[in-house]
Amino acid sequence: MEQVKKEKNEVWEWGKAIFIAVAVAGILRVFLFAPIVVDGESMMPTLENGDRMLVNKIGYSIGKPDRYDIVVFHAPDDKDYIKRVIGIPGDHIAYEDDQLYINGKAQDEPYLTSLKEQQNAGSGNLTTDFTLEQLTELKVIPDGYVFVLGDNRKKSTDSRIIGLVPIQDIVGNTKYVFWPLSDMGFVE
């Protein structure tokens, strides 16, 4: 009798431990971190199609997106997109002759170096010329919005097409690839 009682107690303890582990994992996934799979070429060479990343969901609940953050947001076509924040509220954005200008100042984009080298071996620019006014009819990005671009500018559906992204639609930022193991680590 004592043995049966001991076995039932052990099963009960294991059941509680499994339940707590699943509950903690669920809370972490819903409120803190979530996995996401990169779908497509729009962020190459920084991110590859099929890369699996962790999304930090709490960062923007206590702060705002910074320029050059890689963010995940709800896009108009009921998908989540991964893009790089280029412009934040108050910024004027322009591209001229493959050079990014923010508020009239030329900006370095080291994450585009390899693509620009490949492009220069061919012909044309990686990023076509535009100004914020041409795309949105606004002089600066208003409060509550960001301007995003994919690193692979020729193959990206981004703010040039979908417009400014409401900050409230941003799920979180992502900096860490966890799969495949060969690409595991932080990205810039």
Backbone bond lengths (Angstrom), bond angles and torsions (degrees), N, CA, C in turn:
res aa  C-N    CA-C-N  psi(-1)  N-CA   C-N-CA  omega(-1)  CA-C   N-CA-C  phi
1 M - - - 1.454 - - 1.531 110.37 -
2 E 1.322 114.25 -43.79 1.472 119.94 179.94 1.526 110.26 -61.46
3 Q 1.331 117.89 -38.59 1.466 123.41 -179.13 1.535 110.51 -64.96
4 V 1.328 118.18 -43.10 1.463 122.33 179.53 1.527 110.18 -63.57
5 K 1.314 116.74 -42.77 1.451 121.51 179.15 1.532 110.78 -62.71
6 K 1.326 115.76 -40.51 1.464 121.14 179.71 1.527 110.62 -65.19
7 E 1.350 116.93 -41.27 1.466 121.31 178.93 1.526 111.23 -65.95
8 K 1.321 118.79 -41.45 1.464 122.16 177.73 1.526 110.68 -62.96
9 N 1.322 116.50 -41.03 1.458 121.36 178.55 1.537 110.36 -62.88
10 E 1.328 116.38 -41.01 1.463 120.53 179.67 1.535 111.02 -65.59
11 V 1.329 116.87 -42.56 1.468 120.87 177.17 1.529 109.67 -62.09
12 W 1.325 116.66 -43.25 1.465 120.96 178.30 1.529 110.88 -60.18
13 E 1.337 118.22 -43.99 1.469 122.33 179.73 1.532 110.85 -63.96
14 W 1.323 117.44 -42.63 1.466 120.80 177.48 1.529 110.30 -63.92
15 G 1.295 117.41 -42.24 1.470 121.56 178.69 1.520 111.33 -60.39
16 K 1.342 116.69 -44.89 1.466 120.32 177.89 1.533 110.70 -62.12
17 A 1.330 117.14 -43.37 1.464 121.01 -178.82 1.529 111.14 -62.45
18 I 1.315 117.08 -43.14 1.470 121.19 178.95 1.521 110.28 -65.75
19 F 1.322 117.03 -43.41 1.468 120.58 178.35 1.524 111.15 -60.28
20 I 1.311 117.58 -44.96 1.471 121.50 179.93 1.526 110.31 -64.13
21 A 1.322 117.38 -42.20 1.467 120.68 179.24 1.526 111.28 -62.20
22 V 1.323 117.06 -43.39 1.471 120.92 178.77 1.530 110.09 -66.23
23 A 1.315 117.52 -41.32 1.469 120.78 179.28 1.524 111.07 -63.55
24 V 1.326 117.67 -44.35 1.469 121.14 178.97 1.525 110.25 -63.49
25 A 1.329 117.35 -43.73 1.468 120.89 178.23 1.531 110.53 -60.99
26 G 1.317 116.55 -42.18 1.468 120.20 178.13 1.523 112.49 -62.76
27 I 1.317 116.74 -43.37 1.465 120.98 178.84 1.525 110.32 -63.38
28 L 1.333 116.86 -44.38 1.468 120.35 177.83 1.522 111.22 -59.44
29 R 1.329 116.78 -43.71 1.461 120.87 -177.43 1.525 111.58 -68.21
30 V 1.293 117.61 -41.52 1.463 120.93 -176.68 1.528 111.47 -74.40
31 F 1.318 117.80 -41.64 1.462 119.99 -170.78 1.526 115.26 -106.41
32 L 1.319 119.36 -24.62 1.463 119.75 -172.26 1.516 114.10 -115.23
33 F 1.317 117.17 -59.49 1.457 121.65 -174.81 1.515 109.47 -135.11
34 A 1.344 115.55 147.86 1.462 120.39 176.20 1.522 108.64 -143.13
35 P 1.316 116.60 145.65 1.459 118.59 174.97 1.527 110.22 -80.43
36 I 1.319 115.83 150.65 1.466 121.21 174.80 1.519 107.58 -143.82
37 V 1.321 115.31 148.50 1.459 121.41 178.36 1.526 107.99 -108.80
38 V 1.332 116.37 129.34 1.464 121.43 176.59 1.526 107.46 -69.49
39 D 1.331 115.84 126.26 1.455 121.91 -177.39 1.523 108.72 -118.11
40 G 1.322 116.89 102.16 1.460 120.85 177.05 1.511 113.14 110.99
41 E 1.335 114.27 -174.47 1.462 122.18 -173.28 1.516 113.94 -104.32
42 S 1.308 118.99 4.84 1.465 120.83 -169.61 1.519 115.10 -65.27
43 M 1.321 118.48 -19.78 1.469 120.57 -179.81 1.529 112.88 -110.68
44 M 1.333 117.16 11.87 1.464 119.66 177.45 1.522 109.15 -69.60
45 P 1.302 120.69 146.18 1.452 128.97 4.89 1.530 113.60 -88.06
46 T 1.336 118.43 -2.68 1.467 120.63 -178.08 1.524 111.12 -62.26
47 L 1.323 116.21 -47.00 1.464 122.49 179.77 1.519 109.26 -126.52
48 E 1.312 116.03 140.34 1.462 121.95 -179.87 1.526 110.26 -101.92
49 N 1.332 116.02 152.96 1.450 121.57 174.12 1.532 108.77 -55.62
50 G 1.324 117.27 128.61 1.462 122.02 179.16 1.517 114.79 93.79
51 D 1.337 117.86 -9.75 1.468 119.26 175.26 1.521 108.78 -58.38
52 R 1.312 115.75 140.53 1.456 121.01 175.72 1.521 108.16 -109.29
53 M 1.327 114.40 130.89 1.466 120.48 -173.30 1.516 110.58 -130.40
54 L 1.332 115.43 162.62 1.456 121.73 172.23 1.522 108.78 -101.83
55 V 1.313 116.09 132.65 1.456 122.32 177.68 1.525 108.76 -101.64
56 N 1.326 116.22 124.57 1.465 122.27 176.19 1.526 107.13 -83.18
57 K 1.316 116.91 108.49 1.461 121.34 -175.40 1.526 113.84 -87.98
58 I 1.328 118.05 -12.69 1.460 118.87 -175.33 1.527 113.22 -97.30
59 G 1.313 118.01 -15.83 1.466 121.08 -174.50 1.513 113.99 -55.46
60 Y 1.326 116.91 -43.98 1.464 119.51 -175.89 1.523 113.37 -88.88
61 S 1.334 116.99 -3.32 1.461 117.84 173.08 1.526 109.87 -77.86
62 I 1.347 116.16 -18.86 1.468 119.72 177.56 1.529 111.84 -117.35
63 G 1.325 117.26 -3.74 1.459 120.85 179.62 1.514 110.26 -149.21
64 K 1.325 115.90 -172.87 1.466 121.99 -179.11 1.526 109.04 -118.88
65 P 1.337 116.66 157.96 1.461 119.33 176.99 1.530 110.93 -62.38
66 D 1.313 115.18 142.30 1.460 121.67 175.72 1.522 109.19 -103.29
67 R 1.310 115.05 155.15 1.448 120.70 175.90 1.531 108.87 -57.71
68 Y 1.321 116.09 135.08 1.469 127.06 178.96 1.522 114.07 79.30
69 D 1.339 119.60 1.29 1.466 120.61 171.53 1.529 108.79 -62.11
70 I 1.318 116.45 145.55 1.460 121.20 170.62 1.520 105.99 -95.16
71 V 1.334 115.79 119.94 1.465 120.69 -173.65 1.522 111.67 -121.37
72 V 1.311 114.34 157.28 1.456 123.24 172.80 1.523 105.95 -112.56
73 F 1.330 116.36 130.06 1.464 119.61 -179.32 1.516 110.40 -142.15
74 H 1.341 114.77 158.57 1.461 121.47 176.47 1.518 107.85 -77.56
75 A 1.326 116.50 119.06 1.462 122.29 -178.92 1.528 109.68 -90.95
76 P 1.336 115.94 165.26 1.469 119.43 -177.83 1.523 114.71 -60.20
77 D 1.327 119.25 -25.29 1.465 120.78 -176.78 1.532 112.89 -94.42
78 D 1.339 116.49 31.37 1.468 123.05 177.17 1.526 113.30 58.89
79 K 1.331 116.01 32.15 1.458 121.71 174.23 1.521 107.43 -122.51
80 D 1.308 115.66 163.30 1.455 120.13 171.56 1.523 108.18 -100.97
81 Y 1.325 116.66 130.11 1.462 122.90 179.72 1.517 109.58 -107.11
82 I 1.321 114.94 151.89 1.462 122.49 173.53 1.518 106.57 -115.40
83 K 1.331 116.89 120.12 1.470 122.08 -179.08 1.522 108.91 -145.27
84 R 1.320 114.92 173.23 1.458 121.95 179.24 1.533 109.03 -104.11
85 V 1.328 116.99 132.24 1.460 121.57 175.80 1.530 107.82 -72.35
86 I 1.308 115.98 122.34 1.470 121.65 178.66 1.526 109.87 -105.51
87 G 1.321 116.65 -41.49 1.454 120.62 -178.79 1.511 112.26 -124.62
88 I 1.320 115.55 140.43 1.464 122.54 178.44 1.526 108.64 -116.11
89 P 1.333 118.67 170.55 1.461 119.72 -177.86 1.535 112.55 -51.73
90 G 1.337 114.27 134.28 1.461 121.46 179.98 1.516 113.83 93.85
91 D 1.332 117.94 -9.92 1.467 121.62 -178.88 1.521 112.03 -84.09
92 H 1.328 115.06 147.76 1.464 122.83 165.64 1.522 106.01 -108.02
93 I 1.321 116.97 131.11 1.462 122.52 -176.69 1.529 108.86 -115.20
94 A 1.331 115.80 137.86 1.458 121.46 173.28 1.518 109.16 -149.90
95 Y 1.311 115.40 149.82 1.460 122.67 172.93 1.507 107.45 -124.79
96 E 1.330 115.44 130.05 1.456 120.42 178.08 1.528 108.78 -143.84
97 D 1.320 115.94 124.22 1.456 122.69 179.38 1.536 111.51 51.20
98 D 1.316 115.52 48.37 1.471 124.03 177.51 1.527 114.26 64.95
99 Q 1.312 116.66 22.73 1.467 121.96 178.96 1.523 109.17 -120.05
100 L 1.333 116.57 127.30 1.463 122.08 176.26 1.518 109.44 -81.55
101 Y 1.333 115.78 132.30 1.462 122.40 174.20 1.525 108.01 -121.19
102 I 1.323 115.38 126.19 1.457 121.10 174.17 1.514 106.78 -117.67
103 N 1.319 115.14 120.85 1.467 122.26 -176.65 1.530 111.12 53.12
104 G 1.341 115.64 38.77 1.462 121.83 176.17 1.520 115.51 82.77
105 K 1.332 118.13 -3.00 1.467 120.95 -178.28 1.526 110.32 -106.73
106 A 1.339 116.09 132.15 1.464 121.32 177.74 1.524 109.50 -63.39
107 Q 1.317 116.13 138.89 1.465 122.36 -177.91 1.517 110.53 -118.49
108 D 1.322 116.17 141.39 1.450 122.17 174.70 1.524 108.29 -83.77
109 E 1.323 117.21 136.10 1.466 122.33 177.10 1.530 108.77 -126.25
110 P 1.338 117.37 78.14 1.464 120.13 -175.08 1.529 114.01 -61.57
111 Y 1.318 117.91 -24.52 1.457 121.82 178.74 1.531 112.14 -68.98
112 L 1.338 118.05 -10.76 1.468 121.98 179.34 1.527 113.01 -102.43
113 T 1.327 118.18 -1.94 1.465 121.31 -172.36 1.524 112.63 -54.31
114 S 1.323 118.38 -50.60 1.470 119.76 -176.60 1.524 111.56 -65.36
115 L 1.330 117.88 -38.41 1.470 120.00 178.02 1.527 111.35 -67.34
116 K 1.326 117.31 -39.25 1.466 119.70 178.55 1.521 111.19 -65.38
117 E 1.333 117.15 -37.40 1.465 120.44 177.29 1.520 110.69 -63.52
118 Q 1.326 117.21 -42.88 1.468 120.72 176.80 1.524 110.60 -63.96
119 Q 1.327 116.41 -41.81 1.457 121.14 -178.23 1.526 110.71 -65.81
120 N 1.340 116.78 -41.36 1.462 119.90 -179.73 1.516 111.97 -65.32
121 A 1.326 117.76 -25.84 1.459 120.98 175.13 1.524 109.74 -69.96
122 G 1.322 116.38 -25.31 1.466 121.86 177.18 1.519 108.53 -95.66
123 S 1.299 116.26 -130.52 1.460 119.61 177.79 1.524 109.48 -141.15
124 G 1.312 115.21 154.92 1.453 120.73 177.76 1.511 112.68 85.92
125 N 1.324 114.37 -179.94 1.460 121.69 -178.67 1.520 110.64 -99.97
126 L 1.325 115.12 156.71 1.457 121.00 175.04 1.530 109.88 -70.18
127 T 1.331 115.77 -42.54 1.467 120.97 -178.66 1.525 108.66 -118.30
128 T 1.324 116.50 125.41 1.465 119.96 178.39 1.527 109.71 -70.38
129 D 1.321 116.25 152.37 1.458 122.05 -179.19 1.525 110.87 -64.81
130 F 1.333 115.93 141.16 1.461 122.09 173.58 1.517 108.84 -163.59
131 T 1.314 115.25 164.09 1.464 121.96 169.24 1.524 107.44 -127.43
132 L 1.305 115.76 159.73 1.459 120.46 178.06 1.530 110.41 -58.26
133 E 1.344 116.41 -38.88 1.470 119.99 -179.58 1.521 111.60 -62.10
134 Q 1.334 116.32 -40.26 1.466 119.31 -179.75 1.521 111.76 -64.19
135 L 1.316 116.62 -35.37 1.467 120.50 -176.67 1.519 113.58 -85.84
136 T 1.332 116.90 -35.47 1.471 119.38 -170.65 1.522 114.58 -125.69
137 E 1.319 117.37 -9.61 1.463 123.32 -174.02 1.530 112.22 65.29
138 L 1.331 117.27 19.60 1.464 122.64 177.46 1.527 109.01 -113.44
139 K 1.343 116.38 149.25 1.462 120.22 177.66 1.525 111.80 -82.27
140 V 1.339 116.59 -35.27 1.463 122.12 178.25 1.523 109.00 -137.62
141 I 1.311 114.71 160.32 1.461 120.48 177.39 1.530 108.21 -72.16
142 P 1.330 117.51 125.44 1.479 119.83 -178.26 1.530 112.51 -74.41
143 D 1.324 115.29 162.75 1.470 120.85 174.91 1.523 109.33 -55.35
144 G 1.324 115.27 142.64 1.452 120.49 176.75 1.522 114.53 87.97
145 Y 1.350 118.30 4.46 1.459 121.64 -177.54 1.522 110.71 -135.94
146 V 1.344 115.01 157.85 1.464 121.85 172.37 1.525 108.45 -134.07
147 F 1.324 115.25 160.15 1.458 123.22 175.90 1.518 106.51 -109.06
148 V 1.344 117.84 124.89 1.462 121.80 -176.46 1.524 110.52 -119.95
149 L 1.336 114.87 149.17 1.461 122.06 173.35 1.527 108.37 -136.32
150 G 1.325 115.91 148.29 1.459 120.51 169.80 1.515 108.36 -81.67
151 D 1.320 117.22 149.86 1.463 119.89 179.34 1.522 111.94 -66.00
152 N 1.310 117.73 -31.98 1.462 122.13 177.06 1.527 107.21 -89.63
153 R 1.310 115.73 79.21 1.469 122.63 -168.22 1.514 114.50 -56.89
154 K 1.316 118.15 -30.24 1.468 120.13 -178.32 1.531 111.98 -78.30
155 K 1.330 117.28 -16.89 1.469 120.45 -177.01 1.519 111.02 -129.13
156 S 1.320 116.84 48.48 1.455 120.07 -176.97 1.525 111.27 -135.23
157 T 1.321 114.97 131.08 1.460 121.30 170.07 1.522 105.30 -93.34
158 D 1.333 115.86 107.22 1.459 120.77 -172.86 1.522 109.57 -140.14
159 S 1.324 117.64 -158.17 1.469 120.88 -175.21 1.522 113.36 -62.19
160 R 1.308 118.00 -18.34 1.465 119.71 175.38 1.514 110.59 -67.51
161 I 1.347 116.64 -24.25 1.463 121.79 -177.93 1.521 111.40 -110.82
162 I 1.329 117.47 -47.64 1.470 120.89 -174.12 1.527 112.95 -91.97
163 G 1.327 117.63 -7.24 1.462 120.90 179.76 1.524 112.38 87.14
164 L 1.309 114.06 -171.39 1.459 120.47 -179.78 1.528 110.03 -66.22
165 V 1.329 115.54 149.03 1.464 121.08 -178.68 1.524 108.93 -103.30
166 P 1.341 117.54 123.17 1.461 119.58 175.70 1.538 110.28 -63.61
167 I 1.311 116.61 133.19 1.466 120.21 179.57 1.527 110.57 -58.25
168 Q 1.325 117.89 -32.36 1.465 120.79 179.56 1.532 112.12 -65.18
169 D 1.349 118.21 -18.23 1.466 121.28 177.95 1.525 113.10 -87.92
170 I 1.338 116.93 -3.91 1.460 120.07 179.94 1.530 109.26 -80.74
171 V 1.330 115.09 123.93 1.461 121.90 179.45 1.526 109.67 -74.86
172 G 1.330 116.37 -41.65 1.455 121.51 -179.16 1.513 110.49 169.42
173 N 1.309 115.01 -176.67 1.462 118.99 176.72 1.513 109.80 -107.49
174 T 1.316 114.68 161.29 1.454 119.62 -178.01 1.515 109.61 -139.15
175 K 1.320 115.12 134.95 1.461 121.23 -179.37 1.518 111.97 -136.21
176 Y 1.338 118.01 -5.81 1.458 119.99 -170.41 1.523 112.04 -123.84
177 V 1.338 115.97 120.26 1.468 122.75 173.20 1.528 107.11 -92.37
178 F 1.340 117.23 126.97 1.462 119.79 178.19 1.529 112.88 -109.96
179 W 1.333 117.60 -9.45 1.451 120.88 177.67 1.497 109.09 -154.46
180 P 1.302 120.45 138.72 1.449 128.76 2.20 1.524 112.07 -71.29
181 L 1.312 115.39 157.50 1.463 120.78 -176.37 1.517 112.15 -58.42
182 S 1.332 117.34 -31.74 1.466 120.38 -179.65 1.526 112.28 -65.51
183 D 1.323 117.94 -23.56 1.474 122.51 179.43 1.517 112.52 -105.37
184 M 1.334 117.18 3.34 1.451 121.19 -174.65 1.524 111.06 -58.60
185 G 1.340 115.54 133.37 1.451 120.91 176.60 1.515 111.21 143.57
186 F 1.312 114.06 -175.39 1.461 121.74 -178.19 1.523 110.15 -84.45
187 V 1.333 116.60 146.38 1.462 122.63 176.99 1.525 108.63 -118.98
188 E 1.280 114.79 154.05 1.475 121.04 178.55 1.501 110.37 -106.78
